[in-house]
Structures are given as C-alpha cells and as structure tokens.
C-alpha cells in the first residue's frame, strides 16, 4: 500500500484515475477532503527511500453553488508547463460544475483558478476526467446539459472542448449534444485515434430505451462535429451484449476496448471490443465509411494502449 486516506485534513473517497509525471510522482483527486474545506482535494504522492509522501496541492471549499468548484469526480491531466487541469461535478458560478486549472508556481506550490463554469445549456455535471492535446486544448463530457427539451428537461449531456487563446482566455465549444436516441449520460475521458476522431461512451439511452452506446465524433471545419454511433448496447434483445458502460474506451491498432457495468451472460458486466476497418486518410470534415463488429470478451487479457491525442 502506498497511501491510506482519512487522516486529519487528508482527503478521502478517491474515485478517479492517477497520472505520473516525469519524476515518478503520482497525481489524483479525492471527492471529499478533511478539515474546514470539504469539497474534495487534488494530491501528489512522491516516492522516497522511506515510502511515498503525500502533498495536498489544493482543497475545494465545498461550494456547491460556486463560485469555486466542488466534488472533483474525475482525475487530473498535466500540461507541458506542469499545470494540472480537472473538472468538478458541481460548483462554478452557476453550480452546474466547473473546469479548473492548478498553475504551478516557482516555489513548487499551485494556484487554483476556475477556467470555465458550466451553465446547463453548455453542460452540467462533468463526472469524468479531461483529455489534453499537445497544444493544451482540453476535451471532456458532461452527464447532463445541452438541449434541455430532451432527456427529462435537463439535457442528455454534451462533449465539449476548451481552447486557450493568445490572451490567456479559455473558450468553450460544444462538439456534440446527445439526443437520447444516440445515448444519454456521456462519459469519458474521451480518446482520439491518429486521424483526430474522438471516441466516448454514453451510460444509457439509445433507441427503445437502450443500455448505452459507443460513439465517434469526426472533426468538421466549424460547428459541431459529425457523429457516428458505433454500437448501441441492447441487453434485453441479446443477453451476450453488455449494458451501461461507465468508463471511457481505449484505442489500440484500430480497435476500441471498454467495459460495461452490467449485462453479459451472467448479468454482472462485460469487457468488450469494437473492431474497426483500417481507417483511410480523409479530409477534415469528411466521414469515412466504417462497418462495425462488436463482440464481448469475458476475462480478456489483451492489453490496449491509448493512442496519443493528436492536434485537432
């Protein structure tokens, strides 16, 4: 065991992935933090001769209604300058969630700032970590938000992009609004293939109240990206199929791998693979034709590695 949470002002209830830096330090989040600020924490674990040492980089002030973030459900990503980025499920100016930056200072400490507050129509309740490309552009998903005329008037969720301009201002673009028929409650982190196509899952939704989906977004010259639904989970019609994917997929050699929280012959979840034909180079905005085979692997031991996020 490297570290046990729950001591004094330490955080607890971590539920996200970890990342390494080049020195072997680990970074992650806890959804709750101790002390007077109980809105979650960002921490670092540093290896040493006597074991691992924890450093709390930032604690959120349990400000559900903002203006700071609250409840960092996803992990963090690191930019080339060493700054950390993540999302909180609530908080922000309107209480619908936020994206934050921890800027690394010369003395090794971090300064936190909210770089985007969601407002329902552009997203609500980001429950997954972010993805960062080599230019520092951020990508993510929100569970709700977008077109509030669908999905119980809270929106079916969005896929978004945050881009920083020369003056340091961050601007959000909605790459896709879920409609329910293509999925509901999208989750990440999103991943990219070598051509810049984005892949993610939705935990629920699909035709006839399906059990979630896997979808692809292809970049366009402007506006929303073009969607291609790769698979709708339909456990009721096919008990070999999975149901309710609750984590993102990974990309390896033209294949997608992921998990579902339930479904399969035993009803307790699956590991799945979606095989895609080798993609052909295509101009920006032109969708390539793909036939998709989806099948379930139980106890699969193949290792898939995520492709580098391209510049898009």
Buried (B, 14 or more C-beta within 10 A) or exposed (E): EEBEBEEEEBBBEBEBBBBEEEEEBBBBBBBBBBEEBBBBBBBBBBEEEEEBEBBBBBBBBBBBEBBBBBBBBBBBBBBEEBBBBBBBBBBBBBBBBBBBBBBBEEEEEBEBEBBBBBBBBBBBBBBBBBBBBEEBBBBBBBBBBBBBEBBEEBBBBBBBBBBBEEEEEBEBBBBBBBBBBBBBBBBBBBBBBEBBBBBBBBBBBBEEEBBBBBBBBBBBEEEBBBBBBBBBBBBEEEEEBBBBBBBBBBBBEBBBBBBBBBBBEEEEBBBBBBEBEEEEEBEEEEBBEBEBEBEBEEEBEEEBEBBEBBEB
